[in-house]
Amino acid sequence: MAHMAPSGYRLLLPCDIAYLIIDQLHDDGAALKACALVCREWLPRSRYHLFRDLVVKSNHEQNDFEAFSELLDLSRHVREYICNLTLRGENLPIPGTHWPRVLLPGQQPQVTLQFLRDLIDRLPALRTLLLASVRCTDSTLDPPTTAHSPRALERLTIQPPGPVPDNFIHVLNVLGLFSEIGSFALSFGTWSDTDINVNDALNEVCWPPEGPYIRTLEIVSLRACWLSVLLQTIARRCSRREGALHSLGVGLASEWSGVETIGAFFGRVGASIRTFRFDPFHALLFSELDDPERWRVLNLEACVNLESLLLNLDFMWYSYAESEVWDCKQQGFRIYLELLSHCAPPALKRVIIRVSLDDRTDQVLGLDWQWMDRVLCALSSLEAFIVDFEECTYFAADEFTKMMPGMASKGILQLRCIENLSEEPFWSIPC
């Protein structure tokens, strides 16, 4: 932490000042490299900022991620600094242009379970892993040559390419590489439409007996058959550790059977869940179910310790006709009333409804919020009813206060502004 002053005298910088300089330069790779070259004491901290968040792009024509694996072999000194790793499929440019094109199934990068295990074993500081547009193609594992024990991971996110005919079991077996996963997110998976035998698929899941235990689960648009395989596998682990699954977020696919699958899951492990985020849009759009009472099969009352419930009414980020979105919003509101009226868990403390107002404010305010007010007032355990707006739509706050006098008089009506709400998926909204 020293350099030569202009006058020729040696200037020693206190550690806290040197670290402050490094922290300020953490986005400036060139400056950090210069610091690393001239100041040996700064080298570890510089490397930490350079390598802690790493995005590796590849495709099948570039031999997948073998080059990255070779780099780790040659640069052992950087392994300990990699905390957050993204493996992403890189689109190939259209020949003769600079415009990227969508990767075809044969061009998507592929990883095997063996490759991922070897990779993870070489990254001792790894906290988060994102697989984006990457195919998982094989679950075969060689016996470990050294003592291998699964370790914990803070977050695992899998965003598979689609549509591809991948075996979903390969994706699930990635989870078995870890003893505990703080948060697992799986979104927009499109696998083969052929019917499967759920029991046979369950027997193919290779998770070690000691895990993984998942604290937070986020699922979006997963076919009901695969949703059943995932939830049943997790339920087996939850039964071995009380309170293992703390938070669940579900964006339904188009099949009504997905609702029944979640209801059965709640029947087994509902007592563990403290937070539930729910988006029924695709089921509303394609299932043509107009009777809100049928949604009682969700079995929400089985979540006897549920404290926070987030219900999504912001469907504007889905690319459908405005009339279809509005119909789904009306149906969703009636379903939420039904669930809160007849299936509310006894310990429920917070209900959050996410709304989108922008140029359709009159439509949303036209919903029967007075009825919602009466239903919520009947919940003796309720401590907060929160309506999430985007900042630019906060002008409607006074209208909600007028329409929900019961909540307002109790002092538990909260109107919460979230910047760029429309750009955030429902499962990321704080509860």
Sequence and secondary structure as in RCSB ss.txt:
>XXXX:A:sequence
MAHMAPSGYRLLLPCDIAYLIIDQLHDDGAALKACALVCREWLPRSRYHLFRDLVVKSNHEQNDFEAFSELLDLS
RHVREYICNLTLRGENLPIPGTHWPRVLLPGQQPQVTLQFLRDLIDRLPALRTLLLASVRCTDSTLDPPTTAHSP
RALERLTIQPPGPVPDNFIHVLNVLGLFSEIGSFALSFGTWSDTDINVNDALNEVCWPPEGPYIRTLEIVSLRAC
WLSVLLQTIARRCSRREGALHSLGVGLASEWSGVETIGAFFGRVGASIRTFRFDPFHALLFSELDDPERWRVLNL
EACVNLESLLLNLDFMWYSYAESEVWDCKQQGFRIYLELLSHCAPPALKRVIIRVSLDDRTDQVLGLDWQWMDRV
LCALSSLEAFIVDFEECTYFAADEFTKMMPGMASKGILQLRCIENLSEEPFWSIPC
>XXXX:A:secstr
 EEE TTS EEE  HHHHHHHHHHTTT HHHHHHHHHH GGGHHHHHHHHHSEEEEEE GGGTTTHHHHHHHHH 
GGGGGG  EEEEEE   B TTSS B    GGGS EEEHHHHHHHHHT TT  EEEEES EEEE      SS    
EEEEEEEEE  SS    HHHHHHHHTTEEEEEEEEEES     S   HHHHHHH    TT  EEEEEEEES  HH
HHHHHHHHHHHHHTTSTT   EEEEE  S THHHHHHHHHHHHHGGG  EEEEE HHHHHHH    GGGGGGG G
GG TT  EEEEE   TTS S HHHHHHHHHHHHHHHHHHHHH   TT  EEEEE   GGGHHHHHTS HHHHHHH
HHT TT  EEEEEEEGGGGGGHHHHHHH HHHHHHT EEEEEETTGGGS GGGS  
